[in-house]
Amino acid sequence: MSEAQIASAQHLKTPNARDAVTVSRRAKHFAAVLLALCTLARPEATHACGRNDPSGSTTQFTLDANSRVLIETDPAGAVRQTSWTPFGEPATETDPLHRTTTHRYSERAERTATTYADGTQEAFGYDAEGNKIASTDRAGRSTQYVYDLLN
């Protein structure tokens, strides 16, 4: 890993629950950087490691055997927890106030629904090619997606 990549890891933030695809990509990248920065003694178990910010404060991470962040504890002691599906997508995310967001996925690891702590939901539908064809936002507004012959 280059020094520039390591330096950029100092500015990574944890995933949020707004977009599971972005969350998953960000989480996978974040975990890969953490894995490179942390010395893991036993790859078959969970591991703890930390990251110091420029002020010297340490954020602690617990990673699973697949190098995904399970628990993040910030310098103030606030804890965020994430559970993961067998596909490597976030299943639940719990914030420091114990509010949990839950994600559901199809057999092809397509996010089909997200339920937020306040009870609101987002829902998604896909065609046989894996293209998103429908979505419903938290306010209940539906959107349909149409693809041309090139897709």
C-alpha positions in Angstrom: 0.0 0.0 0.0 1.4 3.4 -0.9 1.9 6.2 1.6 -0.8 8.2 -0.3 -3.3 5.4 0.2 -2.4 5.1 3.9 -2.7 8.9 4.3 -6.1 8.8 2.6 -7.3 6.2 5.0 -7.0 8.8 7.8 -10.0 10.6 6.3 -12.3 7.6 5.7 -15.6 7.8 7.3 -17.9 4.9 8.3 -20.7 3.9 5.9 -24.1 5.3 6.4 -27.4 3.7 5.7 -28.6 5.9 2.9 -27.4 3.8 -0.1 -26.6 0.1 0.5 -24.6 -0.1 -2.7 -22.5 2.9 -1.8 -22.3 1.6 1.8 -21.1 -1.8 0.6 -18.4 -0.4 -1.7 -17.3 2.1 0.9 -17.3 -0.6 3.6 -15.3 -3.0 1.5 -12.7 -0.3 0.6 -12.6 0.8 4.2 -12.1 -2.7 5.5 -9.4 -3.3 3.0 -7.5 -0.2 4.1 -7.9 -1.2 7.7 -6.7 -4.6 7.0 -3.6 -3.2 5.4 -3.0 -0.8 8.4 -3.7 -3.2 11.2 -1.6 -6.2 12.2 -4.0 -9.1 12.5 -2.7 -11.9 14.6 -5.4 -14.5 13.9 -7.2 -14.2 10.5 -9.9 -16.8 11.6 -11.1 -14.7 14.5 -12.3 -11.1 15.0 -9.6 -8.5 15.4 -9.3 -5.2 17.0 -7.2 -2.3 15.6 -7.2 1.4 15.7 -6.6 4.5 13.7 -5.2 7.8 15.0 -6.5 11.1 13.6 -4.2 14.1 13.3 -5.1 15.3 16.8 -3.9 12.0 18.2 -7.4 10.7 19.0 -7.9 7.0 18.4 -10.9 5.3 16.7 -11.0 1.6 17.6 -12.3 -1.0 15.1 -13.3 -4.7 15.5 -13.1 -6.6 12.2 -14.6 -9.9 11.4 -12.7 -12.8 9.8 -13.5 -11.3 6.4 -12.0 -7.9 7.4 -15.4 -6.2 7.7 -15.9 -3.6 10.4 -18.2 -5.0 13.1 -17.7 -2.3 15.7 -16.4 1.2 15.5 -15.7 3.1 18.7 -14.9 6.8 18.2 -12.6 8.8 20.5 -15.6 10.0 22.5 -16.7 6.4 23.1 -19.7 6.4 20.7 -20.2 3.0 19.2 -21.5 2.0 15.8 -22.1 -1.7 15.0 -22.7 -3.4 11.6 -23.7 -7.0 10.9 -23.1 -8.5 7.5 -24.9 -10.9 5.1 -23.2 -13.9 3.6 -22.9 -11.8 0.4 -20.8 -9.2 2.3 -23.5 -6.6 2.3 -24.5 -4.7 5.5 -27.5 -6.4 7.1 -28.0 -4.1 10.1 -26.3 -0.9 11.2 -26.8 0.5 14.7 -25.7 4.0 15.5 -24.5 5.4 18.8 -28.0 6.1 19.9 -29.0 2.4 19.4 -31.1 3.2 16.3 -31.0 0.3 13.9 -31.3 0.3 10.2 -32.0 -3.1 8.5 -31.3 -4.1 4.9 -32.9 -7.0 3.0 -31.5 -8.5 -0.2 -32.5 -10.9 -2.9 -30.8 -14.2 -3.6 -28.6 -12.3 -6.0 -27.4 -9.8 -3.3 -29.6 -7.0 -4.7 -30.9 -4.7 -2.0 -34.7 -5.1 -1.9 -35.6 -3.1 1.1 -34.2 -0.9 3.9 -36.1 -0.2 7.1 -34.9 2.7 9.1 -35.1 3.1 12.9 -38.1 5.5 12.5 -40.1 2.7 10.7 -39.8 4.3 7.2 -38.8 2.1 4.4 -37.2 2.1 1.0 -38.0 -0.7 -1.5 -36.4 -1.8 -4.7 -37.3 -4.2 -7.6 -35.0 -5.7 -10.2 -35.4 -7.4 -13.6 -33.8 -10.7 -14.6 -30.7 -8.9 -15.7 -30.2 -7.3 -12.3 -31.3 -3.8 -13.4 -33.2 -1.8 -10.9 -36.7 -1.4 -12.4 -38.7 0.1 -9.5 -38.0 1.9 -6.2 -40.1 3.4 -3.5 -38.6 6.0 -1.2 -39.2 6.7 2.5 -42.0 9.1 1.7 -43.8 6.4 -0.4 -43.0 7.9 -3.8 -42.5 5.3 -6.5 -40.1 5.5 -9.4 -40.1 3.1 -12.4 -36.9 2.6 -14.5 -36.8 1.7 -18.2 -33.7 0.4 -20.1 -32.9 0.4 -23.8 -31.9 -2.6 -25.9 -28.2 -2.0 -25.2 -28.7 -3.0 -21.6 
